[in-house]
Amino acid sequence: MNSKLFSNIARFIILVFLQVLILNNINFAGYINPHLYVLFILLYPFAGNQSLFLFLSFLLGLSVDIFEDSGGINAAACLVAAFIRPNLLRFSFGISYDHQNIRLAATPFGSKLSYVFLMVIVHHFVLFSLEMFSLNHILLILKKTLFSSIFTVILTLLSLTLFSKKYR
């Protein structure tokens, strides 16, 4: 229990600083900006306390907002993603989620990809919708959501592959 708590705290701090110091300075073609801090929401233990998870997700987004001076849009996007996560887990993993026996490293690639992609799409759509806050720019919102999501999913899957322990 103590090692899981330490690893979640370390993941939280590392992802916030990685996002703020490195990834926020990447902006390809005006549309592509990776948001790797969503990885904390993706990897939080599935059987964990939901109230604590919602609070930590809000705190994650608020931490990024404080460094970016973005007015709470990251906190709102993280909170929506954390709130919808059980539904996305049930959709992606089916009965395995209901029995709480999911190991992300041991799941089939298709299930993992659908879970990561849907979570990132939801997060990014809320984030960019709140950033623009106008339906007059819906095409720009969708374009930024699509391109940033693809880049974030690629980075997320690479980091999951590189830093995960193999299931034995």
C-alpha positions in Angstrom: 0.0 0.0 0.0 2.8 2.4 0.9 4.6 1.8 -2.4 1.4 2.4 -4.4 0.9 5.7 -2.6 4.5 6.7 -3.2 4.3 5.8 -6.9 1.0 7.8 -7.4 2.5 10.8 -5.6 5.7 10.6 -7.7 3.6 10.1 -10.9 1.5 13.2 -10.1 4.5 15.4 -9.4 6.6 14.2 -12.4 3.7 14.5 -14.8 2.8 18.1 -13.7 6.4 19.2 -14.0 6.9 17.4 -17.3 3.8 19.1 -18.7 4.6 22.5 -17.4 8.3 22.7 -18.1 8.6 20.7 -21.4 5.3 19.8 -23.1 3.6 23.2 -22.8 6.4 24.6 -24.9 5.7 22.2 -27.8 3.3 23.6 -30.3 3.4 22.1 -33.8 1.5 24.0 -36.5 -0.6 25.8 -34.0 -2.8 22.7 -33.4 -0.7 20.1 -31.8 0.1 20.4 -28.1 0.5 17.2 -26.1 -1.1 16.9 -22.7 0.6 13.9 -21.1 -0.6 14.7 -17.6 -3.8 12.8 -18.5 -1.7 9.7 -17.9 -2.3 10.1 -14.2 -6.0 9.8 -14.7 -5.5 6.8 -17.0 -3.2 4.9 -14.6 -4.9 5.7 -11.2 -5.9 2.4 -9.6 -9.2 1.1 -10.9 -10.4 -0.1 -7.5 -9.3 3.1 -5.7 -11.5 5.5 -3.8 -13.6 7.5 -6.3 -14.0 10.6 -4.2 -10.3 10.8 -3.7 -9.7 10.2 -7.4 -12.0 13.0 -8.3 -10.3 15.3 -5.9 -6.8 14.3 -7.1 -7.9 14.8 -10.8 -9.1 18.3 -9.9 -5.9 19.0 -8.1 -3.9 17.7 -11.1 -5.7 20.1 -13.5 -5.5 22.9 -11.0 -1.7 22.4 -10.6 -1.3 22.7 -14.4 -3.6 25.7 -14.4 -1.6 27.5 -11.7 1.6 27.2 -13.8 -0.1 28.0 -17.1 -2.4 30.8 -15.7 -5.2 29.3 -17.7 -8.1 30.0 -15.4 -9.3 26.5 -14.4 -9.8 24.9 -17.8 -7.4 22.1 -17.1 -9.0 21.4 -13.8 -12.5 21.2 -15.4 -11.2 19.0 -18.2 -9.5 16.6 -15.7 -12.6 16.5 -13.5 -14.9 15.6 -16.5 -12.4 12.9 -17.6 -12.2 11.5 -14.1 -16.0 11.5 -13.7 -16.6 9.7 -17.0 -13.7 7.2 -16.5 -15.8 4.4 -15.1 -18.1 4.4 -18.1 -15.1 4.4 -20.5 -13.5 1.5 -18.5 -16.8 -0.5 -18.7 -17.0 0.3 -22.5 -13.4 -0.6 -23.2 -12.9 -3.6 -21.0 -16.4 -4.9 -20.5 -16.9 -7.6 -17.8 -13.2 -7.4 -16.7 -13.9 -4.0 -15.3 -17.0 -5.2 -13.4 -14.9 -7.9 -11.7 -12.1 -5.4 -11.0 -9.4 -7.6 -12.5 -7.9 -5.3 -15.1 -4.2 -5.0 -15.5 -3.5 -2.4 -18.1 -0.2 -4.0 -19.1 -1.9 -7.3 -19.8 -4.9 -6.1 -21.7 -5.2 -6.5 -25.5 -4.0 -3.6 -27.5 -7.4 -2.8 -28.9 -9.0 -2.4 -25.5 -6.1 -0.3 -24.3 -6.2 1.9 -27.4 -9.9 2.5 -27.1 -9.6 3.4 -23.4 -6.7 5.8 -24.0 -8.2 7.3 -27.1 -11.6 7.9 -25.7 -10.3 9.4 -22.4 -7.9 11.7 -24.3 -10.7 12.8 -26.7 -13.1 13.6 -23.9 -10.4 15.5 -22.0 -9.2 17.5 -25.0 -12.6 18.3 -26.3 -13.6 19.8 -22.9 -10.3 21.6 -22.6 -10.4 23.2 -26.0 -14.1 24.0 -25.8 -13.5 25.9 -22.6 -10.4 27.5 -24.1 -12.3 28.9 -27.1 -15.7 29.1 -25.3 -17.6 29.8 -28.5 -19.5 27.6 -30.9 -18.4 30.0 -33.7 -15.0 28.2 -33.5 -16.3 24.6 -33.5 -14.2 23.6 -36.5 -11.1 25.0 -34.8 -12.0 23.2 -31.5 -12.5 19.9 -33.4 -9.3 20.3 -35.3 -7.2 21.1 -32.2 -9.0 18.2 -30.4 -8.2 15.7 -33.1 -4.6 16.6 -33.8 -3.6 17.1 -30.2 -5.4 13.9 -29.2 -3.6 11.8 -31.8 -0.2 13.2 -30.6 -1.1 12.7 -27.0 -2.3 9.1 -27.6 0.9 8.3 -29.3 3.0 9.7 -26.5 0.8 8.0 -23.9 1.0 4.6 -25.6 4.8 5.0 -25.9 5.2 5.9 -22.3 2.9 3.0 -21.2 5.0 0.7 -23.3 8.4 2.0 -22.1 7.6 2.4 -18.4 5.2 -0.5 -17.6 6.2 -3.7 -15.9 5.5 -6.7 -18.0 2.7 -8.9 -16.6 4.1 -12.4 -15.8 
